[in-house]
C-alpha cells in the first residue's frame, strides 16, 4: 500500500510542480520536490490534500487551484457570484468598478479559505483523525523547512458610503455557517478583549491567554470600522494580533483610514507603529475608491429628524405616537462589568434621552451597546452643532451613531442643524486653513475644532445619519420591530 501510495503521489507531484512553475510559486515547488524525493512512509489519505496550490503555506497571493485528474476546479459560489446575482435582480446598483475590484479580492480570499478549510480547522466540529494526520504532516514538514507562509487577510479602506461594510457582509454571509468565524464591530471586539483581560488580570501574561481563547472560538475574524482612538487599545493591538496571527487567525477588516493613517497624532504613537507593519504584512491592503455615497441615494423620510424652532416639542409628540401613548417610565440597563445606565423615560422598546445625558456624561461604547440590547429606538433631544467647545461630546456622538447603525436601531431626534451642518466646524489639519479663511467672525474661527480623527469620522457619521432617516432603513426597522414584538409577547 505504501509503495502504491508513493507511486501515485510522486506522479501527481509532477503535475503540481508544473503548475507551481507556471505560477511561480516557490513554496509549492518546494513541497512537490520534497514529496518526489522523500524516503518517509506516506499515507494514502493525505493524497487529495497535498495538491492544493494556495494552501495556508502558500503566500503567492492568488486564489487556490485544485487539480483532480488534470482538471482545474471552477468557482461556483462566493461573494462575487452573489453580488452579480443581486445586481441582476436589481437589489444593488450596477456598474461600480471600485466595488467589483474589491469583490475580486474578497473572492480570491474566499476561494483560498474554502480550499484550505481542513488544514485550517475552520469547521466548528471536532477534527477527524484524517484531518489531524494532515495537520501533523504539514506541521512536521514545514517546521523542518522553516516555512513562514500563511494566508493573508484583507484590509478594505475607503471613504464613507463606498459599500465597505456591505461587501464584507456579503463575503461573510457566503461562507459556510459551520465555520469558526466571527463578524463584529471593532468597538465591540475591543470591549470584549478588555473584559476578558479584566478576568485574567492575575495571570503573568493575560493577553496571550485571551488571544488563545479567541483563536479557539474563531479562525476567521471580520471586524467592521477599524478605527483606533483609545490609547489603551493602541498599546495592546500589536501584541494581541501578534498572538492571534501566530495561532493562524485570518483578519478581514474595513476602515475609513489607510493603515499608515491609523491612530495618527495619538499618544505614544511610536509604540503603535509596529502594529501597522504587522497589519500590512498579514493583510492585503485594498483601497475602495468611489465618488458616490450610496447611503445618500435614498430619499429621506420626514418626521424623524427635527431641527429649527419647536423641534423639541415635535420630537416629544413623535415619541408619544410611536409608543402608542403608553406611559413612559424610567428604566435601568445593565452594561459590562456590573455597570448600570439610567434611562430617563422608556416605553414599547423606545428610550428617551436629552443629548447631554448620553454624550456629555462619562459614557462610552459599552454603555451604548448595553442600551441597544434592550431598546430598538432612541429619541434624542437637543443635538448641538459641534466645535472645539464640545469636542469630547462630538466623539461620543460619533460612537453612539456607530453603535446604533451596527445594531440597526432607529433614531428620532431634535437637532440644531441638518446632518451635514452639525460638524461644519470640525475639520482635519489639511482643511483647517480653508475653514479659517472662510469664517465670518473671530468668534466662529475660535470654535473651529482641528482634529484629524474627528475630521474623518464626521463624514461617516453624516452619511449614517442620512441613511438612518431614509425610507429603506425605516422600512427595514419596521420589519425588525414586528419581529421584536412577537418575541416580546411570547417571552
RABELRA-V730341 format. One record per pair of residues at least 24 apart in sequence whose ideal C-beta (glycine too) atoms are under 6 Angstrom apart, sorted by sequence separation. I is the first residue (numbers start at 1). GAP is how many residues later the second one is. D is the distance in whole Angstrom. If there is no record, write none. Layout:
BEGIN
i,gap,d
I,GAP,D
I,GAP,D
END
This chain:
BEGIN
i,gap,d
79,24,6
323,24,4
351,24,4
425,24,6
428,24,5
28,25,5
323,25,4
355,25,6
9,26,6
10,26,5
341,26,5
349,26,6
79,27,5
80,27,4
226,27,5
323,27,5
349,27,5
350,27,4
351,27,5
352,27,4
353,27,6
354,27,5
355,27,4
428,27,3
79,28,6
221,28,6
354,28,6
355,28,5
426,28,5
427,28,5
78,29,5
211,29,6
215,29,6
226,29,4
234,29,5
426,29,6
27,30,6
28,30,6
220,30,5
221,30,5
222,30,5
223,30,4
224,30,5
336,30,5
383,30,6
27,31,5
79,31,6
335,31,5
385,31,5
78,32,4
207,32,5
211,32,3
215,32,4
234,32,6
251,32,6
335,32,5
368,32,5
383,32,4
384,32,5
385,32,5
426,32,5
9,33,6
25,33,6
207,33,6
211,33,5
319,33,6
360,33,5
376,33,6
377,33,4
378,33,6
379,33,5
380,33,4
381,33,5
19,34,6
189,34,6
215,34,6
228,34,5
359,34,5
365,34,5
369,34,6
16,35,5
25,35,5
208,35,5
228,35,4
335,35,3
368,35,4
372,35,4
423,35,4
6,36,5
75,36,6
182,36,4
231,36,5
238,36,5
386,36,6
5,37,5
181,37,6
186,37,5
238,37,4
245,37,5
333,37,5
359,37,4
372,37,5
385,37,6
386,37,5
9,38,6
180,38,5
234,38,5
237,38,5
333,38,5
359,38,5
365,38,6
387,38,4
2,39,5
5,39,4
112,39,6
180,39,5
181,39,4
182,39,6
183,39,4
185,39,5
186,39,5
185,40,6
186,40,5
386,40,5
333,41,5
420,42,6
190,43,5
419,43,5
63,45,4
109,45,6
419,46,4
64,47,5
419,47,5
63,48,4
64,48,5
63,49,5
66,49,6
105,49,6
172,50,5
64,51,4
15,52,6
102,54,6
124,54,5
168,54,6
123,55,6
124,56,5
122,57,4
411,57,5
54,58,5
122,58,6
389,58,6
391,58,5
165,59,5
388,59,5
398,59,5
405,59,5
56,60,5
319,60,5
387,60,4
394,60,6
401,60,5
55,61,5
388,61,4
387,62,5
52,63,5
56,63,6
398,63,5
401,63,5
56,64,6
99,64,5
102,65,6
106,65,4
315,66,6
410,67,5
312,69,6
45,85,5
49,85,5
57,85,6
168,86,5
46,88,5
82,88,6
165,89,6
57,90,6
59,90,4
164,90,4
46,91,6
58,91,6
79,91,5
57,92,4
79,92,4
82,92,6
56,94,6
318,94,5
56,95,5
79,95,5
78,96,6
122,97,5
153,97,5
153,98,4
154,98,5
155,98,6
156,98,5
157,98,5
120,99,6
151,99,5
153,99,5
315,99,4
157,101,6
312,102,5
311,103,4
304,108,5
306,108,5
307,108,5
376,108,6
307,110,6
27,122,5
164,124,6
162,126,5
155,128,4
162,128,4
154,129,6
158,129,6
153,130,4
154,130,5
155,130,5
156,130,5
157,130,6
158,130,4
152,131,6
163,131,6
152,132,5
156,132,6
161,132,3
161,133,5
161,134,5
195,141,6
305,164,5
304,165,5
295,168,5
300,169,5
293,170,6
296,170,5
300,170,6
301,170,5
295,172,4
298,172,4
301,173,5
298,174,5
191,175,5
187,178,4
105,181,5
102,184,6
102,186,5
265,187,6
264,188,5
98,190,5
98,191,5
98,192,5
256,200,6
256,204,6
185,221,5
229,224,6
160,299,4
160,300,4
161,302,5
160,303,4
END
